Amino acid sequence: MKLKLQMQGISGSDMNSTPMGERATICLFGRCNVGKSSLINAITSQDIAIVSDISGTTTDPVKKSMELLPFGPVVLVDTPGLDDKSSLGNLRVEKSLEYIDRADLILFVVDAGSEFSDDELEFLEKIKEKRCLVVGNKCDSIADEERKDEKIDIYVSALNNINIDKLKEIMSEVLGKEKKEKTILGDMMKEGDIIMLVTPIDSSAPKGRLILPQQQVIREILDRHGIAVVVQVNEIEATLKKFNDIALVVCDSQVFKEVDELIPQSIPLTSFSIIFANYKGALYNLYNAARVIDTLKKGDKILISEGCTHHRQCEDIGSVKIPRLVRKFTGLQDEDELKFELSSGGEFPKDLSVYKIIIHCGACMLNENQMKSRMKYANEATIPMTNYGISIAYMNGILERAMKPLEGKF
């Protein structure tokens, strides 16, 4: 019996509790005026995207978070036409193509009544390694017997709502085939365990809330029926006296050294950044790259890359604390001896060859595809890439201890 699928708005409880980096990303690509915007409106049953007969109406990617049942939370992305010939068309297309790396599923929309163009065939070749559904839109403009192109997975009419439910069913099935039921802490905890989380509240901490990795780990501990004990550094000693059976300590990377000195060696210790590296599937390469910091020399350039955008405070970890620690560790203290560059959000430099090493954040705002694509670009450029937690632990001489809770993962 076919599963009946529904699309619900962002008010749903599952959607509200799912961070952007945990939602499957579905990207719609196609030429101008094949009906991408109409299709995303039909899928969501909402007027999300502007629809017009004027070529190039969609000028920037349009995103909508939805609940695709029974699969779960997804983000739909409507992109500008691949054949946009306007004055800014090339820039728009280039920006749109960045979403290929982010996509868990691509809907490649074509006009059901037209032959595939050379550009469309070239795009299909470009995405052949990705999960893709070729959607023949405007099927109501051709006879049933003409709907036989083997390259098209499903014929629909966004305008007249033909086969839209069937398309959503297929989307859910395709996404569900490789859906991984992963947990952030994995086998580092079991039901009933007490987990201490060290979350410093300093000038760089957001006012009135915890940062996303901390929220996610607390929620997972509760979901797995563990006990989360959240403290600041100066509360560790008193907390250890109250709890003599702490199973694991997870700390913010920037206080690794202080926490290491306070936590007995018998208690496993790691950081939010390190467990998220494992969760995103990038731990092995990030771990091995840390030792490149030993080889830094005068004139080298280092990329500090973050997956989110935020207002940088005076003691920001990426722009201030890590560069300071690297300078101290290498002995290259003068500003002109090491060059640091910053990238944030969806931006990631295309030319990585100018860097000696990349130090990335924990990537809580990036999905697994995005993180792996960044690793891929770094590997192709033969530029080592590590992350905040691993590099800080390495420079403080505690990397092996910080990695021990994840033995067998790297």
N, C-alpha and C positions, 0 to 999 in steps of 0.2 A: 504494500500500500504506500502510495506516495506521501511523503511528509509535507504537510502544509506549512509554508514559511511565512513569516510576517516581518515587517519592518516597523520598528518602533523608534520614537524620537529619543533625544538625549536625556529625557527625564527618567528613563528606566533605571532601576537600581543597579543592574549589572554595568550599564554604561557609565554611571557616575563613579563606580568603584574601580573602573579599569583605566589605568594610565595610558596616555597616547602611545607609548612605546610597546604596550602589550596588545594593542589592537591590530588585527590583520589589515593591511593596506591594499585596497583594490583600486587600480588606476585605469582610467578610460583614455585610450589613445585613438587617433584616427585623423583623417583629412578634415578640412573645414566643411561644415554643412552636411556631414553624414549623420548627424543627430546625436552626438555624444551628450550634449546638455539635455536634450529631450529624454534621452535614455536614463540619465542619472535622476531626473525628475520623476520618471515613471517608476524606477526602482524604489525611490524613497517615498513616493506618493506625496511629494511636496515640490513646490516651485523653488528649488535650491539655486539652479543655474538659469541665467537669462537666455531665452530662446529667441532667435531671429533668423530670417533668411539672409541677412547681411553676412558675408564671409568674414570670419575672424572676430565674431562677437565675443567669444571667450578669450580674453587677453592674458590672463594669469590663472594658474591652477586654483580651482575652487574645491574646498574640502568640506565634507559632511560626515560627522560621526553618527553611526547608526547601529542598531542591533539586528543582525541577520540570524534569525532562528532557523534551525537549532544550533548553528555554528557558534554564534556569540558576537561580541563587539567587533565592528569593522570601521575603517575610514574609507570613504569613497572620494576619489580625486578626479575631477574633470579637468582635462588639460587643453590648451590651445591647439588648433589644427596643425598637423605636421607639415602642411603645405602653405602655411601663412606667409604671404608675400608682401605684407605691409612693411612700412619703414622699420618697424621694430620686430618684424617677424622672425628673423634669424635668432635674435636674443631670446624671444619667447619660446621658440622651439628648443633651443639649447637648454633653457631652464626646465622645460617640460621633460626632456630626456633624462634629467637627473632622477626623475621619479621611477625610472626603470629599476634602479638599484634598490629602491625602497619597497617596491611592489611585492606582495605575497601572491597576487593574482593580477594579470592584465586582461582587461576587456578591450580587444582591438575591434573597433566599430568600423564597418564598411557599409557602403550603399549596396543593398541586396540586388538592385537593378543594374549595377555597373560592373564592368570587368575590373579585376585588380590592376592598379597602376604599377609602374616600375617602383615608385617610391613605397607603395604599400608592400610589395614583395620584398623590397630591401629591408623594411622595418621588421617584417616577419622573420627574416634571417637574423637580424640584430638581436631579437628576443627569443631565439630558438631554445635557449637554455632555461627560460623562465616558464612558469605556469601561465598559460594563456588560453582564453576562449575567444575565438573569432566570431563576432556577432554581426549577422547580416540584418541591418536595420532597414526600415521602410519596405518590409516584405509584402505589405498590402498593395504595393505598386506593381507587383509582378504576379503572374499566374502560379498556382501551386506546382505545376509540372516544371516550372523554371527554377524552383528552389532545390537545386541539386549540385551546387558547387561543393566539392569535397573539402575545400579549404575552410568552409564556413561550418562552425560547430552548431549554431542555432540561428534560426531566422525569427526575427521579432518585428513588431511595429510599436515603437515608443509612443507614437501619437494616438494609436487606437488600442493600446494595451494588449496587443497580441503576443502571447508566449512570455510575458514578463514574469509571471509566477514560475513558469518552467525554468527561465533563466536563473532566477533566484535559487531555485532548487539545485540546479547544476553548480552554481557558485558555491553554495554551502557544502555540497558533496566534494568538490575539488579541494576546497580549503580544509575540509575535515579529514581528508586522506592522510595528510602529514601533520595534523595538529598534535603538538607535543604537550603532554601534561607534565610540565617541568615545575620544579619549585626552586626558589632562590637559595634556600639553605640545604636542599638536597638531603643527603644522609648525615649531615652535620648535627641534626637534631632529631629527636623522637618525641612522641607524646609524653607530656609531663615534664620535659626538660625546662630548666631555668636558664634563660639566655640574657646575659647582661649586654645592653647596648649603651655605648658611651657616645653621647651627642653633645659636644661643646656648644654653648650659647655665647658667641662672641660678637664683635662688631660686624662680622661678615655673615652672620646667621640671619635668615629672614625673620622679621618681627612677627610674633604671634603664631608661628607655625613651625613644624618640622619640614625638612626638605624631603623630596619624594622618595629616595632610597630608604630613609628611616621609616617613613610611613608604610612603605611596602613590606619591609621586614617585620615591623610590629604586627601588621595585619596578618602576615603569613604565620607568625608564631601563634597568634590567637586562633587562626583557622585550623592549625595543626594541634591545638589543645596544649600548647606550651605556655610558659609564663615569661613575659617580657618585663625585665627590670631596666628602666631607662634612667641613666644617671649622667652627671657631668664629671669631669676628671677629678675635681676636688671632693667628690662623694664616693669614690671607688673604695677607699679603705674602710669607711663605715659600712658600706654595703657588703663587703666581703665578710665582715664580722657577723652580719645578720643572716647571710646565706652561705652555707658551707658546702653546697653541692651544685655550684654553677657549672653547667655543661659546656658553655661556650661564651666567649666575649667577642663582640663585633664593635669596632670603634670607627670613628671618623678618621680618615687617613692622616689628617694634619696633626693629630695628637698621638700618633703611633708611638713615638719615643717615650712620652710620659706614661702612657698606658702600659707599655711593655715593662717599664720599671716598677709599676705598682701591682701588676697581675702575676701571681706565682707561675712558674714554668709548668706546673702540673695542670694548669687550666688552658685549654686551647684558645688562641687569640688570632683574629684576622680582622679585615676591614670591610666596610661596605663596598668600596671600590673593587676589591679583589673578588668578593663573592658575586658581584654583578658581572665582572669579566668572565667568570665561569658560567654564569647564567646566560650570557650572550654568546657563548661558544667561542671565546677568543683567548682563553686563559693561557694556553700553551705558548703561543707566539709572543704574547705580551710579557710573559715571565722570562723567556729567553732573551728578549731585547734589552732588559734592564742593565745588563752588564756593559752595554755600549757606552753608558754614561762614563765609565772608566777611561774611555778613549777620547773624550772630548778635548779639543785643543783650541788655542786662540784662533778666532775668526769663524768658528763653527756656528751654524744657525740651527735653532731648535724650534719646532712647532709645538705650541701648546693648544690643543684642540678640545673644544667642549661641544656637547650635543644639544645644549640649551642656550637660550639667551637670557641674561639677567644683568641687573645693574651691578657693576663691579664696585665693591666697597674698598676701603683703604687697605684692608688686610685680606684681599681676595686670594684664594688658594692658587688659581691659575696664573694670574698676572703678577702676583707679588710673592707668595710663600714658596712656590716651587722654584721660580727663578732664583730666589735668594738661597734656597737649599742647594741647588745645583752649583751656584757660584762658590758657595762655601765648601762643598764636597770636592770640587775640581781645583779649588785654589785660584780660579780665574775670576777675581772679584771685580775688576774694573768693568764698567758698562760696555766698553767697546771690545772686550775680549770674547764675550759670547753674545750672540744676537738671538733674542726671543721674539717670535711672532705668534699672534693669537688668531684663532678662528673659532666661530661659535655658531650654534644653531645648525641649519641645514647646509651651511657653507663649508666646503672642504677644498683646499687648494688643488687645482688640476695638475700643477707641476710640483711634485714632491722631491724632485732630484736635488733641490737646493738645500735640503735639510740633512743634518747628520742623524737626527733622531726625532721621532714624534712622541710626545707624552699626551695621552688622551685621558679624558675624564672617565667616570664609571659608566657612562652611556645609558643612564636610566631613561632618558627621553628618546633614545633611538631604538628602533626595533632591531631584531637580530639580523635581518637582511642588510640594514644600513651599516651596522657595525662590521659585518663580514665583508661588505663591499669596500669599506675604508681599509680594512686589513688587506684585502686583495690589491687595492691600488698601491698601498705601501710595499707589499711584497713584489709587485710588478716593477716598482721603481727601485727595488732592493734597499729600501729605507726602513730600518728597524722601528717598531712602534711598541711602546709600553703604555702603562697607564699611571694615574696618580698614586693609587695605593701601592702598587708594586714598586714604582720608582722611589717613593718615600721610604718604604720598608727597606729597600736595598741600600739607600744612602744612609740609613740609620743602623745598618748592620743587623737587621732583624727579619730579613726576607724569608729565610728558611723557616723560622718560627711562624711567620704570618701565613705561609703556604701549607704548613703541616696539616691543618684541618681539611685541606683539599687534596691530600695524598691520593695518587692514582688518577688525578684529573689533569695532570700536566707532565 
